[in-house]
Amino acid sequence: MYKRDPKTGRFLPIYNISKEELYDLYVVKGLSLSSIAKIYGVDDETIRYRLKVYGIDRRTGSSSHLGYRRLKGHELPVSNPSTFVWKLGWVISFTQGDGHVYKTRYSISYGSTDKEQIETVSRIIYDLFEFKGSYVKSGFTHVVSYNNIIFYKLMTSLASYGTTEWKVPDWLLKARDEQIKLGYISGFFDSEGVFIEANGFIGAVSTNKRGLEDIGVLFEQVGLLTPVVKKIRNGDDRLKPLYRLEVVGRDAKLEFCKVIKLLIPRKRRKLERIYEKLTKVEVKV
């Protein structure tokens, strides 16, 4: 790969990427020029030039995040583009909720007492990027860590992380592909969702009001009834204000259950039981 000398304008060699790596990131995984450039710390023009040198066909910019490649003037899906895009939205959102991003060591880890949860996120990340994490069990907690600079830079280039810093990425809000938005909503509820079978509650709580409101915008964009966001605790010197997002009304809940696919088994089972109660027909004797 090459970047330009700021004085001469000539390309300088960078030998940390092969044709196979670039093809895998750009064609197979469908990452954009900007995302790949951020991973390697170069500008878009450098990646564009290297694609030309390697003879890798460019695709249109509108398909940057959507897992498509360009071939003879037609958009052809790589594997199953909808599945890829949905999973990408899911893992971004889930990482914002349950991921631990360590800036000092370029690492991302996920921990839970629920082993199935760790197995699920590990499987999705492998399906997307073929990255394998390092698994350990500490007491009752299962942890999988990705000490992988490519994975770290990719994820941090796509979204912001942190309890109060997270928000739905602007590029995702503007995306035309509905699958990535549905995947993002699913990842949010797999990590932050609260499901109470007794009263049929479907929602989430957070100190991040902006983030919850962004989720509401995604609901509207994919055709779901907008959830209600309200303050449930005032802030003080010790605690921040707390907000609740709630899917309100039987029709809204039924629609949510039909459209939103959860991957974490324990949460999926709770949602299924809520759905069963909502659809149960009472028989009068």
Backbone as CSV, one residue per row, in Angstrom:
resi,resn,N_x,N_y,N_z,CA_x,CA_y,CA_z,C_x,C_y,C_z
1,MET,0.847,-1.169,0.000,0.000,0.000,0.000,0.895,1.236,0.000
2,TYR,0.369,2.359,-0.468,1.160,3.567,-0.542,0.404,4.752,0.043
3,LYS,1.164,5.719,0.565,0.611,7.010,0.933,1.507,8.088,0.344
4,ARG,1.001,9.300,0.229,1.747,10.365,-0.423,2.725,11.044,0.526
5,ASP,3.894,11.372,0.007,4.848,12.200,0.725,4.277,13.621,0.739
6,PRO,4.095,14.246,1.911,3.486,15.577,1.976,4.282,16.648,1.236
7,LYS,5.590,16.411,1.030,6.422,17.405,0.346,6.416,17.217,-1.164
8,THR,6.593,15.981,-1.608,6.725,15.725,-3.043,5.416,15.297,-3.703
9,GLY,4.466,14.821,-2.889,3.216,14.331,-3.459,3.330,12.933,-4.027
10,ARG,4.521,12.329,-3.940,4.703,10.974,-4.462,4.244,9.928,-3.448
11,PHE,3.901,8.753,-3.983,3.454,7.677,-3.113,4.637,7.017,-2.407
12,LEU,4.463,6.772,-1.107,5.474,6.086,-0.314,4.947,4.693,0.025
13,PRO,5.808,3.669,-0.005,5.323,2.301,0.232,4.983,2.016,1.695
14,ILE,3.916,1.272,1.886,3.553,0.742,3.192,3.315,-0.747,2.975
15,TYR,4.055,-1.584,3.676,4.034,-3.014,3.363,3.204,-3.841,4.338
16,ASN,2.210,-3.229,4.988,1.476,-3.984,5.995,0.120,-4.475,5.511
17,ILE,-0.096,-4.536,4.207,-1.342,-5.093,3.700,-1.074,-5.806,2.377
18,SER,-1.645,-6.974,2.245,-1.466,-7.754,1.018,-2.709,-7.639,0.150
19,LYS,-2.610,-8.135,-1.068,-3.757,-8.135,-1.957,-4.885,-8.967,-1.360
20,GLU,-4.522,-10.094,-0.748,-5.532,-10.959,-0.153,-6.276,-10.265,0.991
21,GLU,-5.522,-9.528,1.836,-6.153,-8.818,2.947,-7.103,-7.736,2.433
22,LEU,-6.641,-6.974,1.446,-7.448,-5.891,0.901,-8.693,-6.441,0.213
23,TYR,-8.527,-7.523,-0.530,-9.665,-8.141,-1.218,-10.693,-8.624,-0.191
24,ASP,-10.208,-9.235,0.902,-11.105,-9.763,1.925,-11.899,-8.632,2.592
25,LEU,-11.218,-7.531,2.936,-11.887,-6.422,3.612,-12.842,-5.675,2.686
26,TYR,-12.401,-5.445,1.444,-13.185,-4.605,0.528,-14.261,-5.384,-0.223
27,VAL,-13.911,-6.545,-0.734,-14.848,-7.307,-1.568,-15.696,-8.273,-0.746
28,VAL,-15.031,-9.117,0.061,-15.761,-10.145,0.783,-16.571,-9.556,1.936
29,LYS,-15.928,-8.722,2.779,-16.619,-8.164,3.936,-17.355,-6.878,3.611
30,GLY,-17.073,-6.282,2.439,-17.835,-5.126,1.996,-17.555,-3.839,2.742
31,LEU,-16.362,-3.689,3.354,-16.053,-2.453,4.078,-15.793,-1.311,3.091
32,SER,-16.037,-0.099,3.520,-15.828,1.070,2.674,-14.347,1.449,2.612
33,LEU,-14.009,2.283,1.637,-12.636,2.778,1.541,-12.226,3.483,2.831
34,SER,-13.152,4.302,3.367,-12.842,5.065,4.581,-12.575,4.152,5.771
35,SER,-13.383,3.096,5.915,-13.201,2.177,7.041,-11.865,1.450,6.951
36,ILE,-11.508,1.015,5.741,-10.232,0.323,5.560,-9.078,1.288,5.796
37,ALA,-9.222,2.520,5.308,-8.168,3.525,5.498,-7.935,3.797,6.980
38,LYS,-9.014,3.842,7.755,-8.881,4.092,9.192,-8.168,2.936,9.887
39,ILE,-8.437,1.726,9.428,-7.791,0.560,10.025,-6.274,0.648,9.884
40,TYR,-5.804,1.095,8.709,-4.359,1.127,8.442,-3.731,2.508,8.629
41,GLY,-4.525,3.483,9.048,-3.977,4.802,9.336,-3.519,5.568,8.113
42,VAL,-4.226,5.411,6.994,-3.881,6.130,5.761,-5.137,6.831,5.249
43,ASP,-4.992,7.574,4.145,-6.163,8.258,3.609,-6.869,7.392,2.562
44,ASP,-8.069,7.830,2.168,-8.871,7.058,1.209,-8.158,6.876,-0.122
45,GLU,-7.419,7.901,-0.538,-6.751,7.847,-1.837,-5.707,6.733,-1.880
46,THR,-5.082,6.492,-0.724,-4.102,5.415,-0.649,-4.753,4.061,-0.937
47,ILE,-5.908,3.829,-0.313,-6.627,2.568,-0.539,-7.105,2.493,-1.984
48,ARG,-7.608,3.604,-2.497,-8.084,3.648,-3.880,-6.964,3.290,-4.863
49,TYR,-5.781,3.840,-4.607,-4.625,3.570,-5.473,-4.236,2.097,-5.397
50,ARG,-4.277,1.538,-4.165,-3.856,0.154,-4.011,-4.847,-0.815,-4.671
51,LEU,-6.117,-0.473,-4.640,-7.110,-1.279,-5.350,-6.777,-1.337,-6.841
52,LYS,-6.372,-0.193,-7.373,-6.018,-0.119,-8.795,-4.779,-0.957,-9.080
53,VAL,-3.766,-0.861,-8.217,-2.519,-1.616,-8.410,-2.800,-3.121,-8.369
54,TYR,-3.661,-3.542,-7.446,-3.969,-4.958,-7.292,-5.005,-5.458,-8.304
55,GLY,-5.597,-4.537,-9.055,-6.589,-4.944,-10.047,-7.922,-5.345,-9.438
56,ILE,-8.255,-4.786,-8.268,-9.525,-5.076,-7.615,-10.554,-4.046,-8.065
57,ASP,-11.657,-4.510,-8.651,-12.678,-3.612,-9.185,-13.321,-2.780,-8.082
58,ARG,-13.516,-1.482,-8.388,-14.210,-0.593,-7.459,-15.704,-0.833,-7.529
59,ARG,-16.408,-0.536,-6.441,-17.864,-0.579,-6.437,-18.376,0.827,-6.174
60,THR,-19.678,0.997,-6.283,-20.258,2.313,-6.061,-20.224,2.644,-4.586
61,GLY,-20.142,3.934,-4.266,-20.040,4.364,-2.879,-21.249,4.023,-2.047
62,SER,-22.440,3.935,-2.675,-23.659,3.688,-1.909,-23.683,2.315,-1.263
63,SER,-22.825,1.412,-1.740,-22.831,0.058,-1.176,-21.676,-0.176,-0.223
64,SER,-21.045,0.886,0.252,-19.845,0.754,1.082,-20.039,-0.142,2.291
65,HIS,-21.130,0.043,3.026,-21.323,-0.727,4.254,-22.242,-1.926,4.048
66,LEU,-22.642,-2.182,2.809,-23.729,-3.124,2.610,-23.324,-4.492,2.110
67,GLY,-22.034,-4.793,2.070,-21.630,-6.134,1.707,-21.869,-6.478,0.248
68,TYR,-21.714,-5.525,-0.673,-21.868,-5.773,-2.089,-20.543,-5.555,-2.801
69,ARG,-20.411,-6.143,-3.990,-19.248,-5.857,-4.822,-19.710,-5.548,-6.231
70,ARG,-18.870,-4.855,-6.983,-19.198,-4.428,-8.336,-18.645,-5.436,-9.335
71,LEU,-19.460,-5.862,-10.293,-18.990,-6.798,-11.303,-19.782,-6.588,-12.584
72,LYS,-19.081,-6.145,-13.644,-19.682,-5.952,-14.958,-20.937,-5.076,-14.899
73,GLY,-20.868,-4.017,-14.119,-21.962,-3.059,-14.079,-23.153,-3.457,-13.253
74,HIS,-23.069,-4.575,-12.526,-24.209,-5.016,-11.722,-23.781,-5.178,-10.267
75,GLU,-24.744,-4.969,-9.371,-24.480,-5.181,-7.953,-24.797,-6.632,-7.607
76,LEU,-23.788,-7.374,-7.240,-23.994,-8.774,-6.880,-23.732,-8.958,-5.394
77,PRO,-24.585,-9.698,-4.699,-24.384,-9.881,-3.262,-23.221,-10.792,-2.956
78,VAL,-22.482,-10.471,-1.904,-21.441,-11.346,-1.391,-22.095,-12.240,-0.357
79,SER,-22.095,-13.539,-0.595,-22.788,-14.476,0.285,-24.242,-14.036,0.415
80,ASN,-24.686,-13.669,1.607,-26.038,-13.166,1.815,-25.928,-11.760,2.373
81,PRO,-26.052,-10.716,1.535,-25.805,-9.348,1.995,-26.714,-8.911,3.125
82,SER,-28.002,-9.299,3.080,-28.905,-8.882,4.144,-28.466,-9.458,5.480
83,THR,-28.037,-10.721,5.477,-27.558,-11.339,6.704,-26.306,-10.641,7.202
84,PHE,-25.372,-10.340,6.298,-24.134,-9.650,6.676,-24.453,-8.296,7.292
85,VAL,-25.284,-7.521,6.613,-25.599,-6.177,7.066,-26.344,-6.208,8.404
86,TRP,-27.293,-7.134,8.547,-28.040,-7.252,9.806,-27.086,-7.569,10.951
87,LYS,-26.184,-8.515,10.735,-25.230,-8.897,11.785,-24.278,-7.756,12.112
88,LEU,-23.892,-6.978,11.102,-23.003,-5.843,11.351,-23.695,-4.834,12.257
89,GLY,-24.962,-4.519,11.963,-25.722,-3.615,12.827,-25.836,-4.168,14.236
90,TRP,-26.072,-5.489,14.325,-26.225,-6.121,15.641,-24.946,-6.012,16.463
91,VAL,-23.805,-6.345,15.874,-22.566,-6.379,16.655,-22.120,-4.972,17.044
92,ILE,-22.401,-3.961,16.221,-22.074,-2.581,16.594,-22.875,-2.188,17.834
93,SER,-24.181,-2.419,17.778,-25.054,-2.036,18.882,-24.762,-2.842,20.150
94,PHE,-24.558,-4.151,20.001,-24.287,-4.994,21.159,-22.976,-4.593,21.828
95,THR,-21.983,-4.234,21.020,-20.698,-3.797,21.567,-20.851,-2.490,22.326
96,GLN,-21.688,-1.593,21.827,-21.940,-0.350,22.550,-22.577,-0.622,23.916
97,GLY,-23.404,-1.668,23.980,-24.086,-1.962,25.228,-23.287,-2.827,26.184
98,ASP,-22.720,-3.928,25.687,-22.072,-4.902,26.562,-20.586,-5.096,26.298
99,GLY,-20.040,-4.390,25.344,-18.616,-4.522,25.052,-17.768,-3.630,25.952
100,HIS,-16.554,-4.062,26.203,-15.586,-3.260,26.968,-14.448,-2.905,26.020
101,VAL,-14.357,-1.629,25.677,-13.378,-1.154,24.691,-12.202,-0.534,25.427
102,TYR,-11.015,-1.147,25.251,-9.810,-0.684,25.940,-8.908,0.046,24.947
103,LYS,-8.902,1.369,25.055,-8.158,2.185,24.109,-6.651,2.004,24.240
104,THR,-6.186,1.717,25.451,-4.740,1.647,25.664,-4.100,0.392,25.084
105,ARG,-4.911,-0.672,24.909,-4.306,-1.894,24.393,-5.025,-2.448,23.150
106,TYR,-5.817,-1.598,22.513,-6.491,-1.975,21.261,-7.231,-3.300,21.412
107,SER,-8.055,-3.377,22.436,-8.742,-4.635,22.739,-10.218,-4.388,23.010
108,ILE,-11.042,-5.365,22.641,-12.470,-5.324,22.948,-12.845,-6.668,23.567
109,SER,-13.540,-6.625,24.697,-13.935,-7.873,25.353,-15.407,-7.826,25.736
110,TYR,-15.957,-9.011,25.967,-17.356,-9.151,26.357,-17.400,-10.125,27.527
111,GLY,-18.114,-9.766,28.586,-18.185,-10.629,29.749,-19.603,-10.784,30.251
112,SER,-19.946,-11.965,30.750,-21.285,-12.216,31.280,-21.280,-13.512,32.075
113,THR,-22.191,-13.606,33.034,-22.379,-14.869,33.743,-23.183,-15.846,32.876
114,ASP,-23.755,-15.334,31.802,-24.536,-16.140,30.867,-23.613,-16.649,29.752
115,LYS,-23.248,-17.911,29.813,-22.326,-18.481,28.834,-22.889,-18.426,27.420
116,GLU,-24.213,-18.642,27.302,-24.839,-18.604,25.975,-24.678,-17.235,25.324
117,GLN,-24.691,-16.196,26.129,-24.525,-14.845,25.591,-23.142,-14.680,24.973
118,ILE,-22.115,-15.151,25.666,-20.745,-15.049,25.169,-20.562,-15.920,23.931
119,GLU,-21.170,-17.088,23.921,-21.092,-17.954,22.746,-21.765,-17.306,21.542
120,THR,-22.854,-16.589,21.789,-23.585,-15.939,20.693,-22.772,-14.814,20.072
121,VAL,-22.241,-13.920,20.903,-21.483,-12.798,20.337,-20.215,-13.297,19.657
122,SER,-19.596,-14.352,20.196,-18.397,-14.920,19.566,-18.736,-15.466,18.178
123,ARG,-19.881,-16.127,18.076,-20.280,-16.708,16.797,-20.562,-15.625,15.752
124,ILE,-21.242,-14.560,16.175,-21.582,-13.490,15.235,-20.324,-12.789,14.728
125,ILE,-19.378,-12.520,15.628,-18.136,-11.855,15.216,-17.347,-12.749,14.258
126,TYR,-17.348,-14.046,14.524,-16.646,-14.964,13.616,-17.354,-15.035,12.272
127,ASP,-18.684,-15.066,12.287,-19.442,-15.093,11.029,-19.129,-13.868,10.174
128,LEU,-18.983,-12.726,10.825,-18.744,-11.474,10.100,-17.308,-11.337,9.623
129,PHE,-16.359,-11.547,10.544,-14.969,-11.188,10.269,-13.984,-12.344,10.329
130,GLU,-14.445,-13.511,10.766,-13.586,-14.681,10.947,-12.487,-14.418,11.969
131,PHE,-12.803,-13.592,12.979,-11.894,-13.348,14.092,-12.289,-14.253,15.251
132,LYS,-11.324,-14.932,15.837,-11.575,-15.772,16.998,-11.065,-15.073,18.253
133,GLY,-11.903,-15.031,19.281,-11.520,-14.393,20.520,-10.853,-15.364,21.475
134,SER,-10.297,-14.810,22.535,-9.654,-15.606,23.581,-10.631,-15.750,24.742
135,TYR,-11.008,-16.995,25.058,-12.033,-17.240,26.076,-11.408,-17.632,27.423
136,VAL,-11.937,-17.041,28.492,-11.546,-17.444,29.852,-12.791,-17.398,30.740
137,LYS,-12.730,-18.139,31.846,-13.798,-18.077,32.843,-13.178,-17.635,34.155
138,SER,-13.720,-16.547,34.716,-13.224,-16.016,35.973,-14.356,-16.052,36.984
139,GLY,-14.296,-17.007,37.912,-15.401,-17.177,38.844,-16.640,-17.650,38.092
140,PHE,-17.710,-16.862,38.184,-18.943,-17.200,37.465,-19.045,-16.459,36.128
141,THR,-18.039,-15.654,35.804,-18.103,-14.809,34.616,-17.347,-15.416,33.439
142,HIS,-18.015,-15.457,32.306,-17.408,-15.924,31.056,-16.967,-14.697,30.260
143,VAL,-15.730,-14.716,29.782,-15.178,-13.558,29.069,-14.541,-13.998,27.761
144,VAL,-14.839,-13.270,26.689,-14.144,-13.475,25.426,-13.517,-12.140,25.034
145,SER,-12.223,-12.168,24.711,-11.475,-10.952,24.395,-10.909,-11.021,22.986
146,TYR,-10.911,-9.860,22.329,-10.346,-9.738,20.982,-9.203,-8.734,21.039
147,ASN,-7.996,-9.271,21.196,-6.804,-8.421,21.225,-6.278,-8.297,19.799
148,ASN,-7.096,-7.678,18.983,-6.861,-7.624,17.549,-6.995,-6.175,17.095
149,ILE,-5.897,-5.571,16.651,-5.919,-4.149,16.310,-6.836,-3.857,15.121
150,ILE,-6.952,-4.809,14.195,-7.832,-4.591,13.042,-9.286,-4.539,13.497
151,PHE,-9.680,-5.497,14.345,-11.042,-5.512,14.862,-11.308,-4.261,15.693
152,TYR,-10.342,-3.883,16.521,-10.498,-2.694,17.362,-10.690,-1.437,16.509
153,LYS,-9.823,-1.236,15.529,-9.900,-0.023,14.709,-11.151,-0.018,13.845
154,LEU,-11.547,-1.190,13.376,-12.765,-1.276,12.586,-13.972,-0.860,13.425
155,MET,-14.108,-1.437,14.607,-15.268,-1.149,15.444,-15.286,0.304,15.911
156,THR,-14.136,0.838,16.288,-14.103,2.225,16.764,-14.267,3.220,15.622
157,SER,-14.045,2.787,14.391,-14.277,3.680,13.244,-15.760,3.730,12.880
158,LEU,-16.526,2.740,13.349,-17.937,2.647,12.978,-18.881,3.257,14.005
159,ALA,-18.426,3.404,15.261,-19.330,3.907,16.304,-18.551,4.406,17.503
160,SER,-19.256,5.106,18.400,-18.672,5.556,19.667,-19.158,4.630,20.772
161,TYR,-18.363,4.520,21.836,-18.678,3.576,22.899,-18.562,4.266,24.262
162,GLY,-19.215,3.710,25.260,-19.209,4.287,26.597,-20.639,4.513,27.065
163,THR,-20.872,4.450,28.363,-22.218,4.542,28.926,-22.948,5.804,28.492
164,THR,-22.258,6.944,28.541,-22.905,8.205,28.176,-22.507,8.685,26.786
165,GLU,-21.521,8.039,26.179,-21.013,8.509,24.891,-21.691,7.839,23.699
166,TRP,-22.284,6.662,23.909,-22.807,5.921,22.777,-24.006,6.639,22.136
167,LYS,-24.126,6.478,20.867,-25.282,6.964,20.123,-25.364,6.161,18.831
168,VAL,-26.511,6.192,18.203,-26.624,5.535,16.904,-25.753,6.315,15.933
169,PRO,-24.806,5.661,15.239,-23.916,6.381,14.324,-24.708,7.155,13.263
170,ASP,-24.225,8.347,12.923,-24.911,9.181,11.925,-25.042,8.457,10.595
171,TRP,-23.970,7.736,10.191,-24.023,7.055,8.892,-25.094,5.970,8.895
172,LEU,-25.350,5.370,10.066,-26.354,4.320,10.143,-27.765,4.919,10.103
173,LEU,-27.944,6.065,10.759,-29.235,6.750,10.702,-29.583,7.162,9.273
174,LYS,-28.545,7.494,8.490,-28.768,7.939,7.112,-28.788,6.800,6.107
175,ALA,-28.418,5.598,6.553,-28.337,4.452,5.633,-29.701,4.137,5.032
176,ARG,-29.697,3.691,3.775,-30.938,3.338,3.096,-31.319,1.881,3.326
177,ASP,-30.366,1.067,3.759,-30.625,-0.344,3.969,-31.314,-0.564,5.309
178,GLU,-32.516,-1.134,5.276,-33.304,-1.331,6.487,-32.738,-2.432,7.374
179,GLN,-32.048,-3.413,6.779,-31.550,-4.550,7.542,-30.537,-4.140,8.599
180,ILE,-29.668,-3.198,8.266,-28.649,-2.798,9.248,-29.303,-2.094,10.427
181,LYS,-30.415,-1.402,10.181,-31.131,-0.724,11.259,-31.871,-1.730,12.133
182,LEU,-32.470,-2.727,11.506,-33.131,-3.778,12.279,-32.129,-4.554,13.123
183,GLY,-30.956,-4.835,12.541,-29.906,-5.512,13.286,-29.440,-4.685,14.469
184,TYR,-29.323,-3.374,14.262,-28.883,-2.484,15.340,-29.901,-2.487,16.489
185,ILE,-31.192,-2.388,16.145,-32.231,-2.406,17.181,-32.189,-3.730,17.949
186,SER,-32.012,-4.830,17.228,-31.944,-6.138,17.879,-30.748,-6.232,18.822
187,GLY,-29.593,-5.749,18.374,-28.401,-5.758,19.215,-28.586,-4.917,20.469
188,PHE,-29.296,-3.795,20.319,-29.568,-2.933,21.477,-30.403,-3.671,22.512
189,PHE,-31.473,-4.344,22.074,-32.346,-5.033,23.027,-31.722,-6.324,23.541
190,ASP,-30.805,-6.930,22.759,-30.091,-8.095,23.272,-29.139,-7.704,24.400
191,SER,-28.647,-6.477,24.372,-27.715,-6.046,25.415,-28.405,-5.259,26.529
192,GLU,-29.283,-4.322,26.156,-29.876,-3.410,27.133,-31.353,-3.676,27.404
193,GLY,-31.963,-4.559,26.650,-33.403,-4.762,26.761,-33.856,-5.343,28.089
194,VAL,-35.030,-4.878,28.543,-35.672,-5.395,29.751,-37.023,-5.965,29.333
195,PHE,-37.274,-7.234,29.668,-38.511,-7.901,29.292,-39.134,-8.507,30.556
196,ILE,-40.330,-8.038,30.921,-41.003,-8.508,32.134,-42.266,-9.250,31.726
197,GLU,-42.252,-10.541,31.963,-43.366,-11.381,31.517,-44.665,-11.061,32.259
198,ALA,-44.577,-10.712,33.542,-45.782,-10.499,34.358,-46.685,-9.416,33.795
199,ASN,-46.092,-8.299,33.355,-46.915,-7.197,32.839,-46.681,-6.908,31.352
200,GLY,-45.834,-7.740,30.701,-45.600,-7.560,29.273,-44.717,-6.378,28.922
201,PHE,-43.917,-5.903,29.892,-43.059,-4.742,29.633,-41.959,-5.088,28.632
202,ILE,-41.790,-4.216,27.636,-40.691,-4.317,26.665,-40.027,-2.953,26.612
203,GLY,-38.755,-2.886,26.976,-38.098,-1.585,26.972,-36.647,-1.661,27.390
204,ALA,-36.128,-0.528,27.853,-34.728,-0.430,28.286,-34.583,0.805,29.155
205,VAL,-33.551,0.825,29.976,-33.246,2.008,30.795,-31.804,2.417,30.561
206,SER,-31.554,3.725,30.639,-30.206,4.232,30.401,-30.100,5.656,30.932
207,THR,-28.881,6.062,31.252,-28.631,7.458,31.609,-28.420,8.301,30.360
208,ASN,-28.390,7.643,29.207,-28.122,8.322,27.943,-29.435,8.600,27.211
209,LYS,-30.022,9.771,27.451,-31.295,10.123,26.832,-31.165,10.221,25.319
210,ARG,-30.070,10.825,24.845,-29.865,10.987,23.397,-29.832,9.621,22.702
211,GLY,-29.150,8.656,23.316,-29.067,7.332,22.720,-30.434,6.677,22.597
212,LEU,-31.244,6.784,23.650,-32.586,6.196,23.623,-33.450,6.876,22.563
213,GLU,-33.324,8.178,22.438,-34.096,8.905,21.420,-33.674,8.486,20.014
214,ASP,-32.389,8.215,19.831,-31.912,7.716,18.534,-32.546,6.366,18.206
215,ILE,-32.688,5.510,19.221,-33.345,4.214,19.012,-34.781,4.443,18.542
216,GLY,-35.430,5.435,19.121,-36.791,5.766,18.711,-36.858,6.191,17.250
217,VAL,-35.850,6.929,16.807,-35.779,7.342,15.393,-35.666,6.121,14.491
218,LEU,-34.836,5.147,14.899,-34.697,3.907,14.114,-36.020,3.154,14.043
219,PHE,-36.772,3.135,15.144,-38.095,2.501,15.132,-38.948,3.095,14.007
220,GLU,-38.982,4.415,13.941,-39.775,5.102,12.925,-39.287,4.747,11.521
221,GLN,-37.968,4.703,11.348,-37.398,4.458,10.030,-37.695,3.068,9.496
222,VAL,-37.849,2.090,10.392,-38.134,0.724,9.940,-39.627,0.397,10.013
223,GLY,-40.432,1.398,10.337,-41.880,1.205,10.323,-42.494,0.694,11.606
224,LEU,-41.742,0.718,12.711,-42.289,0.300,14.001,-42.900,1.503,14.715
225,LEU,-43.890,1.249,15.570,-44.485,2.329,16.349,-43.440,2.876,17.321
226,THR,-43.356,4.186,17.395,-42.308,4.844,18.175,-42.458,4.577,19.672
227,PRO,-41.387,4.137,20.332,-41.451,3.919,21.783,-41.446,5.242,22.534
228,VAL,-41.844,5.186,23.798,-41.893,6.372,24.646,-40.624,6.447,25.485
229,VAL,-39.989,7.624,25.501,-38.804,7.848,26.332,-39.174,8.863,27.405
230,LYS,-38.989,8.486,28.682,-39.333,9.406,29.765,-38.318,9.275,30.905
231,LYS,-38.180,10.357,31.655,-37.262,10.355,32.801,-37.918,9.627,33.965
232,ILE,-37.157,8.718,34.595,-37.693,7.989,35.745,-36.897,8.265,37.025
233,ARG,-35.801,9.034,36.903,-35.045,9.422,38.093,-34.325,10.731,37.818
234,ASN,-34.472,11.680,38.728,-33.762,12.942,38.601,-32.304,12.766,39.007
235,GLY,-31.446,13.561,38.440,-30.035,13.490,38.783,-29.707,14.283,40.037
236,ASP,-28.579,13.956,40.650,-28.078,14.726,41.789,-26.557,14.679,41.762
237,ASP,-25.920,15.022,42.873,-24.458,15.054,42.915,-23.853,13.665,42.750
238,ARG,-24.589,12.624,43.095,-24.050,11.271,43.041,-24.522,10.487,41.814
239,LEU,-25.742,10.726,41.402,-26.333,9.933,40.338,-26.778,10.793,39.160
240,LYS,-26.673,10.226,37.974,-27.137,10.916,36.775,-28.618,10.632,36.572
241,PRO,-29.306,11.489,35.837,-30.718,11.212,35.540,-30.839,9.879,34.798
242,LEU,-31.932,9.173,35.049,-32.152,7.881,34.414,-33.408,7.954,33.548
243,TYR,-33.314,7.386,32.357,-34.421,7.444,31.408,-34.855,6.026,31.020
244,ARG,-36.149,5.922,30.695,-36.698,4.636,30.294,-37.300,4.730,28.900
245,LEU,-36.957,3.755,28.071,-37.594,3.608,26.762,-38.572,2.450,26.879
246,GLU,-39.810,2.669,26.444,-40.820,1.620,26.579,-41.656,1.499,25.313
247,VAL,-41.850,0.266,24.885,-42.767,-0.016,23.780,-44.160,-0.080,24.390
248,VAL,-45.014,0.868,24.004,-46.310,1.036,24.672,-47.458,0.576,23.775
249,GLY,-48.347,-0.204,24.337,-49.540,-0.624,23.616,-49.422,-2.035,23.047
250,ARG,-50.546,-2.748,23.039,-50.543,-4.136,22.575,-50.092,-4.254,21.123
251,ASP,-50.619,-3.396,20.255,-50.260,-3.470,18.839,-48.771,-3.226,18.622
252,ALA,-48.224,-2.246,19.339,-46.800,-1.927,19.209,-45.946,-3.098,19.677
253,LYS,-46.380,-3.750,20.766,-45.625,-4.884,21.291,-45.690,-6.083,20.353
254,LEU,-46.861,-6.349,19.794,-46.992,-7.449,18.847,-46.116,-7.217,17.624
255,GLU,-46.121,-5.996,17.150,-45.313,-5.639,15.984,-43.830,-5.820,16.285
256,PHE,-43.431,-5.380,17.465,-42.033,-5.524,17.884,-41.647,-7.000,17.907
257,CYS,-42.477,-7.838,18.522,-42.171,-9.268,18.635,-42.042,-9.938,17.277
258,LYS,-42.815,-9.477,16.312,-42.793,-10.083,14.980,-41.590,-9.625,14.155
259,VAL,-41.163,-8.391,14.356,-40.131,-7.801,13.498,-38.719,-7.925,14.068
260,ILE,-38.589,-7.757,15.371,-37.259,-7.728,15.984,-36.829,-9.127,16.388
261,LYS,-35.684,-9.538,15.873,-35.140,-10.868,16.130,-34.036,-10.765,17.181
262,LEU,-34.241,-11.430,18.306,-33.231,-11.446,19.358,-32.371,-12.703,19.232
263,LEU,-31.082,-12.569,19.527,-30.156,-13.695,19.415,-29.770,-14.304,20.754
264,ILE,-29.793,-13.501,21.819,-29.427,-14.023,23.139,-30.565,-14.906,23.634
265,PRO,-30.321,-16.211,23.825,-31.396,-17.168,24.134,-32.296,-16.779,25.303
266,ARG,-31.731,-16.345,26.436,-32.568,-16.067,27.612,-33.509,-14.889,27.349
267,LYS,-33.055,-13.903,26.583,-33.921,-12.756,26.280,-34.944,-13.121,25.212
268,ARG,-34.519,-13.935,24.260,-35.454,-14.381,23.226,-36.588,-15.184,23.840
269,ARG,-36.262,-16.038,24.813,-37.303,-16.842,25.455,-38.303,-15.961,26.208
270,LYS,-37.817,-14.931,26.882,-38.714,-14.015,27.595,-39.640,-13.298,26.617
271,LEU,-39.069,-12.827,25.509,-39.885,-12.120,24.524,-40.925,-13.055,23.908
272,GLU,-40.543,-14.296,23.677,-41.489,-15.272,23.119,-42.659,-15.511,24.069
273,ARG,-42.375,-15.555,25.370,-43.453,-15.778,26.341,-44.379,-14.563,26.428
274,ILE,-43.785,-13.361,26.307,-44.613,-12.151,26.284,-45.527,-12.178,25.057
275,TYR,-44.967,-12.586,23.934,-45.747,-12.661,22.691,-46.888,-13.671,22.823
276,GLU,-46.602,-14.798,23.458,-47.634,-15.822,23.643,-48.797,-15.288,24.479
277,LYS,-48.483,-14.529,25.521,-49.538,-13.957,26.359,-50.350,-12.926,25.593
278,LEU,-49.661,-12.141,24.749,-50.361,-11.109,23.974,-51.306,-11.717,22.944
279,THR,-50.948,-12.874,22.433,-51.750,-13.490,21.368,-52.717,-14.550,21.886
280,LYS,-52.657,-14.804,23.195,-53.517,-15.845,23.772,-54.985,-15.411,23.706
281,VAL,-55.799,-16.279,23.202,-57.228,-15.982,23.097,-57.952,-16.602,24.284
282,GLU,-58.659,-15.772,25.014,-59.401,-16.276,26.181,-60.698,-16.947,25.707
283,VAL,-60.897,-18.119,26.193,-62.113,-18.860,25.835,-63.115,-18.761,26.961
284,LYS,-64.265,-18.185,26.658,-65.304,-18.031,27.691,-66.167,-19.269,27.735
285,VAL,-66.393,-19.778,28.925,-67.214,-20.983,29.105,-68.670,-20.579,29.328
